[in-house]
Each structure stands twice: as C-alpha cells, then as structure tokens.
Amino acid sequence: MRCNQVSIFIERFGEYVPKEYPGDVQRINVYCDDSRSIYAALSKAYAMAINELNEYERIGVRTNVMTNEFASNDYREMKQKPGRDKNKYEDDIKFEYYDSSIKLHKDFIWTYEHSAEIMEIIQNCENVKDVELALKEKFDLTDYQARKIAQIRLDMLSKAKYESAKEEVERMENRANNIPVESTFVRDKIRNLKSEIRKLEVYFIVAENYEEIMRSYTEAEDFRMFRKCVNEYGIEPMEASMIPYFTVKDFSKSERAKRVERLKNLKEELQSWEEE
C-alpha cells in the first residue's frame, strides 16, 4: 500500500491565468505517492506541478527531484537516524544522480561561455518564441535545450557560479574515475549506453529502408501487423514503437551526420567503460 500520498491543487483566475491557456480559469491537480518516504512523494509532486505550470509560462525554477533514500520508516526504526557518512543525498553514494548532475553543470558552463552571443540574440528578437528559434538555428539546439537557455536568469550567470560549476565538474569526474567496477552505477551505465546505441541502430535501419518501411506502415491493417513487417529488417516488436515518432526532418543529411557522430561517441564510451 502507498502510505505517503501527496496531492497539489492549483487554481488561478483573471490576470494570473497565462495568456496561452485555453480557459478563463487555470486548474492543475497532481498526485504522487511513495511507499518509503513522504519527502520523496512531496518532491515528486512539486516537480510535477512545476512542469505543468511550465507548459504555458516560463518560470525560473528547476525541477531536479532528489530524495533521501534513508528516510524510510524501517531504516529509522532500526537506526534511529542515518549514519554520519550517509546523511546527505548530495554525496550521491550510489551515483544515482551522476549523469543528470554533471550534464546540468556542463550545460551551465556552455551557456556562460556563450553568454555574449546569447544576449545579442535575445536583444535582436521580438519575443520569447523568436529567441528560441534563433538559438536553435545559431547553435543547432533541440527545442528543449533552447527553452532551457531562454529560462536562465541573469543572476545565474555570475563568474563565481561559473567557477563553482567547473570545480564541481572536475570533482565529479575525478570521483567517477574511482567508481568500483562491481557497482550498480557501472552496470547501469553500460546497460544505458547499449540501449542508446541500439536506438541509433534502429534509426539507421529505418533510414536505409525508409520507403519500404513507410509503405508497410501505411498498408498494414494494424500496428501488430506493422511490427511483423519490420521484423524482417531486424527490428524487434518493442523497437518498432519508435518508428511512428520519427519525422521527415530526422532523416535529413545533417541529422544523419549528427547521429553518425553520436553513435561513434557512444561506442567509444561503451568500450571505455567495458575495458575498465
């Protein structure tokens, strides 16, 4: 039974309703539960609410949900309090947040180092949507990356925070060099890399057989039949679910070149982890 349940209900009226919201009253209702920790449930519900709000307006909040794994009732009953070396989730003992944390810091470093160009783009744009489009075109970013940059506050771009981010990246990379080979993090890392490589391999199968696969998609009676059709190309039934989400743009010359480079980098990274 889920014993830690959190609901957040938001209701906004009049001038406080975002302009793009399709209604006179904005109502948001999120629910989350967690079997071990009320703090985990609260954190997740908060992140879900922020993400719902972010659909129609830009807010200067990040929703990186990290929870205290030692907050469960069983642990408190046995130990009364967490051990001295285990009372901070920032320490990330199991490397659960390593990838997301280091990417967050590297993204900030990149933004700081390109801040002059970004500011010039912002000053020459009429509105936020134009800013995102200009950023995507200038730096070859995804929609998500451009939206993240557009939401960064000016007070975040201080030199002190830049230096702090570089120090944190260095600290995390040095720590990663000493991860025990038998750790869950290493196994998960290798598994995730193989998964990403396989997704790209499926992409290239579709790219090389685009016309035939699209014909099969339009002629199949249902998706189950389509899965059987693409199986002859070496695409597993579960992998076939990826295909409807590809767009024509994904198969342009520039996009294919990006994925070739991405696949090469992933294979090199996988080889490095497996050798270690």
N, C-alpha and C positions, 0 to 999 in steps of 0.2 A: 504493500500500500504506500502511496505517495503521501507522506505525513507533513511535508513542508510545502505549502501551496501559497502562491502569491498572485494576486490579480491587480492590475493597474488600469484604471478607467480615467480617460481624459475627455473633457468636453469643452469646446471653445465656441464663442459666439461673436457676432458682429465683426468689428475691425480686426479682431485677433484671428479670424479664420484666414488661412493662406489664400491668396488670390486665385491660384490654380485649383483649389479644392472644389470638387463638384457638388457643392451643397452650401446651405446657409449656416449649418452647424457642423463642426468637425467633431466626430466621436471616434475615439480609439480605445479599444478594450483588448488587453493582452493578458494571457495566463501562462504561468510556468510553475512546475513543481520539481522537487528533487528529494530523493529518498534519504539523503545523508545530511544535508545542510540547508538551513533557512537562508544563510548568506549566499549560497550558490544560486538558489531559486530567485532571491531578490536581485542579484547581479544580472542573471539572465533575463528576468522580466524587464529590468531597467533598460538593458541593451535593446530588447525587442521594441520597447516603447519609443526609444530614441530613433531607431531605424524606421519605425512607422512615421514618426514626425518628419523625418528627413526625406520622405517621399515627395513632399510638397513645399518644403522650405529648407534653407541651408542653415545649419546651426553649428556653432563651434564646439562640438563635443565629440569625443572618440568613444566608441563602444567596444573596447577590448576586454572581454569578460574573463577575469582570472579569479579563481575561487580558492578557498583554503581547504586543502584536502584533509586536514587534521581536525575539521570541525564536526565530524560525525559523532553521534551520541556514544557509540561503542568505544571510540578512542578516548573520549572524555571520562567515561565511566572507569576505564582501565587505568588511565594515566593521570587523570585529573587536569592535566594541562600538556600542551605539546612539548616535546623535548627542546632543549636550548638550540640545537642545531637544525630544528625543523619548524620554527615558528614564523617563518616568512615565506610567502609564496614567491616573493621577488627572487629568492635564491634558486627557485626552479630546480629542485633537487633531481627530478626525473626528466629534465629537459623537455617538458611538455609544451612550453611556450617559446622555445628557442627560435624556430623558423619565423614565426609571426613577429617576435620582438626584434630580431635583427633586421628583418625587412622594413619594419616601421622606422628604425633608426637610419637605415640606409636611404630610405625614401626621403626622410627629412634632410639628410646631408646633401642629396642630389638637389632638392628644392632650394636649399640655402645657396649652393654653389651656382645655381641658375637664377637666383632671385632677381638680378638686374634685368635679364631678358623677360622674365615672367611679369615684372612690374611694367615694363614697356608695353607688353601685350595687353595687360589689363587697362592701362591708360588709353589705349587706342581702340578699345571695344565699347560698344553702346550699352550692352547688358551682359548678365552673367552667362547666358547661353552662348553669346558670341565669344566670351572668354574661353569657355570650354572647347568650342570648335577650333579657335585659334591655337590653343595649347595642344590639342590633338594633332593639328596639322604641322605645327612648328617642331614638336618633339616626338611625333609618332607615338602618341599615348593612346591607351584604351579610354573608353568613356569613364570607367571607374577611376583611373589614375588622374584624368583631367578634373573630375569632380572633386577628388581629394585635394588637389592643389588649389582649386578655387575656394575651398573652405578653410584654408590655413590662415590663422590670424597673424597680423603683423608682429605682435609682441612675441610670437613663437620664433621669429627669425633673428634672434639676437646671437651675437658671436659666442656668448657664454654657453648657450644651448647647443650651438653648433659644435664647439669643442667638447662639450659633455657627451654629445651623441657619438663623436669619433672615438672618444675614450671608451664608451660603452661597447661599441662595435669591436674594438680591439680586445677588450676584456672578454667578451663573449666568444670571439674566435679563438683566443688563447685557451679558454676553458674547454671549448669544443675539441681541441686537439688532444685533450686528456680524458675524453669520454671512454669508459670501459667498453671493450669490444662486445661483451655479452649483454650490454644494457638494452633496455626496451627501446630507447631512443634510436640506437643504431639499427636495430631490426626494423623499426617503423620507417626510418629514413630510407633504407634500401627498398622496402616494400612500396613506399610512396613514389620513389624515383622510377621503379619498374612500372608502376601504374601510369605515371605521366608519359613515359616512353611508349607504352602500349597505346595510349590515346593518340599520340602523334603518328604512330604506325598505322592506326586505323584511318586517320586523316589522309595519309599518303595513299592508302589503298583506294579510298573514295576518290581522291584527286586523279589517280591514274585510270580509274574506271568510271569517271563521273557520269558520262552519258548513259552507259548501260545501267548503272545503279539508280539514276533518276528515273529511267524508263521503268525499271522494276518497281520503283516506289509508286509511280502513278498508275501502273497497271495491276498491282496486287489488290486482291479483294479486301484484305485487312492487314494490319501490321504483323500479325503472326506469319502470314504468307510472305511478307516482305523479308522478315528475319530469315526464313528458309532460303529465299533467293540470294541474299547477300552472304550466306554461309559458304557458298561456293567460292567466294573471294577470300575466304579465311577470316571472316568477321563473325565472332561469336554472337549468339542471340542477344545477350545483355549489352554488348558493344554496339549493336545496331541501333539502340536507343539514342545514340549520339547523333546519328545522321540527320534527322529532321531539324536539328538546331544549327546546322551549317548554313551559311548564306553564300550567295554568289561571290560576295566580296572576299570571303575566306579563301577562295581559290584563285585569287589574282596572283600575278607574278611576284609582287612584293611580299604578299602574305606567305606564299610558299617559301620564299627565300628566308623569311624570318623563322619559319618552322624548321627549315633545314638546319639553320644555325642553332635553334633551340634544342633540336634532337641531338645534335653533335655535343652540345654542352652538357646535356643530361646524361648521355652515355659516358662522357669523361668523368662526370661527378660520380656516377654509379660505380665505375671502375675503381675510382679512388677510394670510395667507402668499402667496397668489397675487398680490396687489397689490404686495407687497414684492419 
